[in-house]
Amino acid sequence: MSEPVILAETRAGVRTLTLNRPDRLNAANDALLLALTEELRAAEADSAVRVVVITGAGRGFCAGQDLGDVSGRAMTFTEHLEHTYNPLIRTIRGLGKPVITAVNGVAAGAGASLALSGDIRLWAESASLIEVFSNIALVPDSGSTWFLPRMVGYSRAFELMALAERVNARDGLRLGLCEHIYPDETFRQDVQTYAERLAARPAHALKLTKQALAAAMSSTLDEALDREAELQQLAGDHWEHEEGVTAFKQKRAPEFVREG
Ligand code: LHQ
């Protein structure tokens, strides 16, 4: 039996999905992309899962499209993206639970887009990111053209895309491509610890927050204010809100994790 392309494990409410083609720096083939999307959908449906972590096995995070894989060539580029990468990125951003991309090594091409797509991006010290597409005369895809300029501005994004320069972890943090850097030796445990902090937060409120931010990224202030007012009603009517207020008054930590 061959190794699964995605390894999945749940610990303390944190579902970790590991891209598992380490000999190719987890370059993506269709099987990996479809399995990852499927796993994300399963995590959405599983009430025991409160946070999802996407990371890579071995020394790479994801080297983008597997350039040796021929299965994608049965389709046009457009069809291939619509069949594999685009549903994956949409699923991550639309997931009703926080997704952490834990970038353990190099993230290149569509792998860079995947690294940027997390709600929270945690990098190991040896992580790096390359908008490598122009090396093979392609256009950045899988969301890079949307994510990167919002993080670093238009001109820096264009430069990174045009020159395909490797961004190391220190520069990644400076540019806002990640929230935190952790030492390689403790990276996996540090990611788990961070994810467990998120898992203890109010899941329903975070789901609505993610929804509000996603919509606000392409809306006017007026629209954002209207949406906040609507979503606040949903949050305020939920037991989590009552628990938060009660805990505050009782001078204790709120308990947002309940069975069932
Ligand atoms: C790989 C790959 C790889 C196969 C490393 N494939 N084997 C495109 C087309 C169609 C539709 C959809 O969208 C896309 C989007 C894209 O993602 S286009 C961009 C595709 N990716 C690339 O062009 C990246 C190619 N890789 C590299 O530039 C380097 O490998 C990076 C900078 C990622 C890492 O460099 P190093 O750390 O020096 O590692 P390496 O080059 O020695 O790679 C290690 C092994 O992994 C090596 O195999 P080998 O048998 O020699 O040990 C590579 O051939 C293999 N590998 N990327 N994408």
Residues whose N, C-alpha, C, O or C-beta is under 5 A from the ligand:
A	BS01	LHQ	D23 R24 L25 A27 A63 G64 Q65 D66 L67 G68 H80 V106 A108 G109 A110 G111 V132 F133
